[in-house]
Amino acid sequence: MQQGKDSQRAVGGDQGGMHVCGVAGQQHPSLAAGSCLPSPFQAEPESKVVQVQRIIRDTRLSVESVYYPLLRQLLAALPGEEAYITLDQTNQGKLFKLVLVGWASNGVSLPLGFVVYPSDGSWAKDARALLDRLDQIIPVGRTITLLADRVQAGEPFRSCLVELGWN
């Protein structure tokens, strides 16, 4: 067990995971309370919630300052000239809905970003803005193909893809 803790500490450990949850929680606070609690460590769930809430309130942390620099380095290191970007909607009941954008590779999708919106809300404008931000971190020269099972196929969304040069 000690070896696992040492290796966890070497890569950011529980704190690193909480920082990622904190950045995600800034976009939608209900994500932080439920998704950051599981851990191999023995801290009480209430303590973890308090820690995540502190991270969420830390205005120095943002997706742009924490996660995007990591993604830039990671995506630049991935081989290949083609990039497959996934776009998927998911429904979390009456609480909220998500539009998730990911980088598809080897049967998995690396999360690039997401839009949280009310169950009865619209998402297309925010999703287009997210795709525009993500285009800035995708390495230049990649041919991008968007993979989506459900997507708003209206003219504004298609125009956004054309402007970005995505297929």
N, C-alpha and C positions, 0 to 999 in steps of 0.2 A: 504494500500500500504506500509506503514511503517513497518508493521509486516513482510511482504514478504521480504523487504530489510534486516531486522534484521536476519531472518532465512537464507537468502542468504549469509550474512556476516559470519554466524556461520559455514558454511560448505565450506568456501573458496570463495564464491560469484563469481562475475564477474571476479575477478583476477584469481581464481582457474581455471575457464573455459578457460581463456586466456592462462594460463600456459600450460594446456593440448594441446590447439591449437598450442602453440609455440613449444612444443616438437614435435608434428606431423609436423609442418611446417619446422622443421629442416631437416626432411627427404624429403620433397617436398614443396618448398616455395609457389607454387600456391594454396596449400590447405589452407594456413593460411589466405590469403587475402579474400577469398570468404566464408569460413566456420565459421569464428569466429565473424562475425559482429552482428547477431541478439542478442538482449539483452533487458531485461526489463528496463535498465537504459537509460538515455537521452544523453549520450555522442555522439558526431558526429562520423559517420562511419570512417572518415579520422583519427580521434584521436585513434580509436580502432585499425586501421591498423598500425599506428605508434607504438602503445604499443605492438602489436603482433610482429612487426618487431624487436623491442628491445629485446623481450623475445627470439626470434629465434637466434639473435646474441649472446645471453648469453651462452657462451661455458660451463658454469657449469651445464646447464640443458641438460639432455639426457633421452632417453627412459629408459636406464639402471639405471640412478640415480633417476628418478622421478616416472615413471610409473610402472616399474617392481617390486619395493618394495611394492607398493600398491597392485599390482596383487598377489604377493606372500601371503600377509596377507589375502586378500579376498578369494583366491582359497583355502587356508588352512582352512578357516572357513566354506566353503560349505560342506554340508553333502554328504555322498555317497562314494562308492568305484569305480564307473565308471565315466569317463569323456568323453563327446562327443565334439570333436573339429570340428568346421566347417572350410571349406576352399572354398572360393568363388572368382571368377574373376568378375570384373565389368569394363565396358568400359565407359570412360568419353569423348566419342567422339574422336576428333583428338588431344585433349590436352594430355591425358595420360590414362593409365589403372592401375587398382589396383588388387592385390591379397590380400584378407582379411582373417585373421585367427581369429576365435572366440571360446568362450566356450559356448556351447548350454545348456540352462537350462530354463525350464518352458516356452518354446515357444519363447525365445529371445536368441540372441547371444551376449555375452559380448565381445567386441573387445579386442583381445590379441596383435595383431600386424598386420602390413600390409607392402606390397612391392609396391612401385610406380615405374612404368616403362613406357617408351615411347610407343605410340600406335603401333609402328611397332617393338618393342623390345621383347626380351625373358625374362622370369621371373623365370624359373624353378630352376636355380642355387641359386638365391637370396631367393626364397621361401623355398628351402631345408635348407639354412643357418638360416632363420627365425624360421623354425620348430625346428632346433637344439637349438637355443637360448631359445625358449619358453619351450622346454622340461626341461630346468634347473629351471623354475619357477613353474612348475606343481608339486603338492605334490606327494611325493614318495608313491608308493603303489596303485595308481589309474590305473585302466584298461582304456586305451585310445582307443577310436574308432574315426577314422577320417571320417567325413561326407563331401562329396564333390559332386557337380553336374557336374562340369567340372574340370578335373584335368589331368595333363600330366601323363599318365599311363606308361611311359617308365621305363626302368630298373633302371636308376639312382634315380628316385623318389621313386619307390617301395623299392629299397635298403635302401634309407634314412629311410623310415617307419620301415623297419625290424630292422635296427640298433638302432632306437629309442625304439623299442618294441611296436609300435603302430599298431592297427588293421586297 
